[in-house]
Amino acid sequence: MNSSGWGVRALLGLVSLALAACGDNAGETAAETTSEANAVAGAVNIYSGRHYDADIEIYDAFTEKTGIKVNLIEAGGDALIERLAREKDASPADIFITADAGVLWRAESRGLLASVNDDTLNARVPAQYRHPEGRWFGLTRRARIVIYNAEMGLPEGLETYEDLADPAYRGMICIRSSSNVYNQSLLASIIAHNGEEAAEDWTRGVVANFARKPQGNDTSQIEAVAAGLCRIAVVNSYYVARFIGTDIGDKVGGLFPNQSGRGAHVNISGAGVTAHAPNHENALTLLRYLLEDETQTAFAGSNNEYPVVAGIAPSGPVASLGEFKADALPAAALGRNQRLAVEIFDRAGWP
């Protein structure tokens, strides 16, 4: 794919839309989690910030293959971090799974994840997408991209994230709030590449170009662009893939930014073994399973994400978005710069 963008047109014959988006909801659902199960050698207990029925199907397949029972607690990533911190060494959790490198960093920085040196995990996950000390490992990837109103067309000269701050795009941009971890990670990447001062100038420029006050999730931004409420927006690639083959999907086009330079910003869903995992070896067995070729295809495809293991092609609607150059910035840098990103958002007046 090239920097002029793609047209997200109706594509007959593609697989059905991916499952509904997960939110950072603080509610929890337990799948047969009991104190007795925690003591069983054949169990693995997951605290997950991912909320997809397809994940449960994968866990069922893992149990069928290995005999290891999976017990699942679902909640928002930050809520699970607080739960792990409260439980300390009494926690039943073996694995923490979440949908952003920044959230993984929050768990890591609070000492909640164990350091793992596993040959299989190290071989399967590229160094860019795992913690340098093995405290977490990427499972899937997604790009944060620019979309535009197809009828209005891609604004002239828009090719990079940096271009979004150009006054030429005044009143054109819709985007989520600064409290959204996806935006925090994007700004963290800009800090890593361009430095704090340039990142703050960029943030102020984007704020000046808002078409409306930040609101809603990425789906809301896509709907707003399709309706002509704003000309451009910044969203995750899997949200766009969900609309392929729909009326809304026909009304937006998309751009992988920075294709002539560093490449598009990429984030991960990932997992780490908890610091006090009662079933440490079973946790490793599950992580290895999630990184097998067949599982990678299913785990990533269920949410229109990209597999993290090299050489495995994306499946489903997201594949139609085409190939792109990904930023080689290590995912660990997104966490390290997250606190500074939040400070910059606040100084720039990004709600």
Residue pairs with C-beta under 8 A, 6 or more apart in sequence:
1 256
1 259
1 321
1 322
1 323
1 324
2 259
3 159
3 255
3 256
3 259
3 260
4 154
4 255
5 146
5 148
5 154
5 253
5 254
5 255
5 256
6 253
6 254
6 255
6 321
6 322
7 150
7 253
8 147
8 150
8 240
8 243
8 244
8 249
8 250
8 252
8 253
8 254
8 321
9 249
9 250
10 244
10 245
10 246
10 249
10 250
11 244
11 245
11 317
11 320
12 245
14 244
14 245
14 316
14 317
14 320
15 301
15 315
15 316
15 317
17 242
17 243
17 244
17 245
17 246
17 317
18 238
18 241
18 242
18 301
18 302
18 303
18 304
18 316
18 317
19 52
19 53
19 54
19 302
19 303
21 217
21 218
21 219
21 239
21 242
22 49
22 50
22 51
22 52
22 99
23 51
23 76
23 217
24 49
24 76
24 77
24 78
24 79
25 51
25 75
25 76
26 75
26 76
26 79
27 75
28 73
28 74
28 75
28 79
29 72
29 73
29 74
30 71
30 72
30 73
31 56
31 70
31 71
31 72
32 69
32 71
33 45
33 71
33 72
33 73
33 92
34 71
35 92
37 43
37 45
37 69
37 71
38 45
38 71
38 92
38 278
39 278
40 69
41 279
41 282
42 67
42 68
42 69
42 282
43 68
43 69
43 70
43 71
43 279
43 282
44 68
44 69
44 70
44 71
44 94
44 95
44 279
44 282
44 283
44 285
44 286
45 71
45 72
45 73
45 92
45 93
45 94
45 95
45 278
45 279
46 59
46 70
46 71
46 72
46 73
46 93
46 94
46 95
46 96
46 97
46 286
47 73
47 75
47 80
47 83
47 84
47 93
47 95
47 96
47 97
47 274
48 55
48 72
48 73
48 74
48 80
48 96
48 97
48 98
49 74
49 75
49 76
49 77
49 80
49 97
49 98
49 99
49 103
50 74
50 97
50 98
50 99
50 269
50 303
51 74
52 302
52 303
54 298
54 299
54 302
54 303
55 299
55 302
56 72
57 298
58 290
58 295
58 298
58 299
58 302
59 70
59 72
60 70
61 295
62 68
62 70
62 286
62 289
63 69
63 70
65 289
66 285
66 289
68 282
68 285
68 286
70 286
71 92
73 80
73 93
75 83
77 98
77 99
77 100
77 103
77 106
77 107
77 181
78 103
78 106
80 96
80 98
81 96
81 103
81 106
81 107
81 110
81 112
83 91
84 91
84 93
84 96
84 107
84 110
84 112
84 274
85 110
85 112
87 93
88 276
89 275
89 276
90 276
91 274
91 276
92 278
93 274
93 277
94 273
94 274
94 277
94 278
94 279
94 280
94 282
94 283
94 286
95 271
95 272
95 273
95 274
95 277
95 283
95 286
95 287
96 107
96 112
96 113
96 271
96 272
96 274
97 139
97 269
97 270
97 271
98 104
98 107
98 269
98 270
98 271
99 269
100 181
100 182
100 185
100 267
100 268
100 269
100 334
101 138
101 185
101 267
101 268
101 270
101 331
101 332
101 334
101 335
102 181
102 184
102 185
102 188
102 334
102 335
102 338
103 181
104 113
104 131
104 135
104 136
104 268
104 270
104 272
104 331
104 335
105 332
105 334
105 335
105 336
105 338
106 335
106 338
107 113
107 136
107 272
108 131
108 135
108 136
108 272
108 335
109 335
111 275
112 274
112 275
113 131
113 135
113 136
113 272
113 273
113 274
113 275
114 135
114 272
114 273
114 274
114 275
114 277
114 280
115 133
115 134
115 135
116 134
116 135
116 137
116 272
116 273
116 284
117 134
118 134
118 284
118 287
118 288
120 288
120 291
121 130
121 134
121 137
121 284
121 287
121 288
121 291
122 130
122 134
124 288
124 291
124 309
125 137
125 138
125 291
125 308
125 309
126 138
126 308
126 310
127 330
128 328
128 329
128 330
128 331
129 137
129 138
129 141
129 268
129 270
129 308
129 330
129 331
130 136
130 137
130 138
130 270
130 331
131 137
131 272
131 332
132 330
132 332
135 272
136 270
136 271
136 272
137 270
137 271
137 272
137 287
137 291
138 268
138 269
138 270
138 308
138 331
139 268
139 269
139 270
139 271
139 290
139 291
139 299
139 300
139 308
140 268
140 269
140 296
140 299
140 300
140 303
140 305
140 306
140 307
140 308
141 266
141 267
141 268
141 300
141 305
141 306
141 307
141 308
141 326
142 236
142 237
142 238
142 266
142 267
142 268
142 269
142 305
142 306
143 236
143 237
143 256
143 264
143 265
143 266
143 306
143 324
143 326
144 182
144 185
144 186
144 234
144 235
144 236
144 237
144 264
144 265
144 266
144 267
145 234
145 235
145 236
145 237
145 240
145 254
145 255
145 256
145 257
145 264
146 158
146 161
146 164
146 232
146 233
146 234
146 254
146 255
146 257
147 221
147 222
147 225
147 232
147 233
147 234
147 235
147 240
147 252
147 253
147 254
147 255
148 154
148 155
148 158
148 225
148 231
148 232
148 233
148 252
148 253
148 254
148 255
149 225
149 226
149 228
149 230
149 231
149 232
149 251
149 252
149 253
150 250
150 251
150 252
150 253
151 228
151 251
152 228
152 231
153 253
154 253
154 255
155 168
155 169
155 172
155 231
155 232
156 168
157 163
157 166
157 168
158 164
158 166
158 169
158 232
158 255
159 255
159 257
159 258
159 259
159 260
160 257
160 258
160 261
161 186
161 190
161 202
161 257
161 258
161 265
162 190
162 194
162 202
163 169
163 257
164 173
164 202
164 205
164 206
164 209
164 232
164 234
165 201
165 202
165 203
165 204
165 205
165 206
165 208
165 209
166 205
166 209
167 205
167 208
167 209
169 209
169 231
169 232
170 208
170 209
171 209
171 210
171 211
172 209
172 211
172 230
172 231
172 232
173 206
173 209
173 210
173 211
173 230
173 231
173 232
173 233
173 234
174 210
174 211
174 212
174 214
174 220
174 221
174 224
174 225
174 229
174 230
174 232
174 233
175 183
175 206
175 210
175 214
175 221
175 233
175 234
176 182
176 183
176 214
176 215
176 216
176 217
176 218
176 220
176 221
177 183
177 214
177 215
177 350
177 351
178 184
178 214
178 342
178 345
178 346
178 350
178 351
181 338
182 218
182 236
182 267
183 234
183 345
184 338
184 341
184 342
184 345
185 265
185 267
185 334
185 338
185 341
186 234
186 265
187 199
187 203
187 337
187 341
187 344
187 345
188 333
188 334
188 335
188 336
188 337
188 338
188 340
188 341
189 265
189 327
189 329
189 333
189 334
189 337
190 198
190 199
190 202
191 199
191 337
191 340
191 341
191 344
192 329
192 333
192 334
192 337
193 262
193 329
194 202
196 340
196 344
199 341
199 344
200 344
200 347
200 348
203 344
203 345
203 347
203 348
203 350
204 348
204 349
206 350
207 348
207 349
207 350
211 224
211 229
211 230
211 231
212 224
212 229
212 230
213 351
214 350
214 351
216 224
218 235
218 236
218 239
219 239
219 242
221 230
221 233
221 234
221 235
222 233
222 235
222 239
222 240
222 243
222 248
222 252
223 248
224 230
224 233
225 231
225 232
225 233
225 251
225 252
226 247
226 248
226 251
226 252
227 251
236 267
237 304
237 305
237 306
237 318
237 321
238 303
238 304
238 305
238 318
240 249
240 252
240 254
240 321
241 304
241 316
241 317
241 318
241 320
241 321
242 304
242 317
243 249
243 252
244 317
244 320
245 317
254 321
256 263
256 264
256 321
256 324
256 325
257 264
257 265
258 264
258 265
258 325
258 327
259 324
259 325
262 327
262 328
262 329
263 324
263 325
263 326
263 327
263 328
264 324
264 325
264 326
264 327
265 327
265 329
266 326
266 327
266 331
267 331
267 334
268 308
268 331
269 303
269 305
270 331
271 287
271 290
273 280
273 283
273 284
273 287
274 283
277 283
289 295
290 296
290 299
291 308
291 309
293 309
293 312
296 307
296 308
296 309
296 312
297 307
297 312
297 315
299 307
300 306
300 307
300 308
300 312
300 314
300 315
301 314
301 315
301 316
301 318
304 316
304 317
304 318
305 314
305 318
306 314
306 318
307 313
307 314
313 319
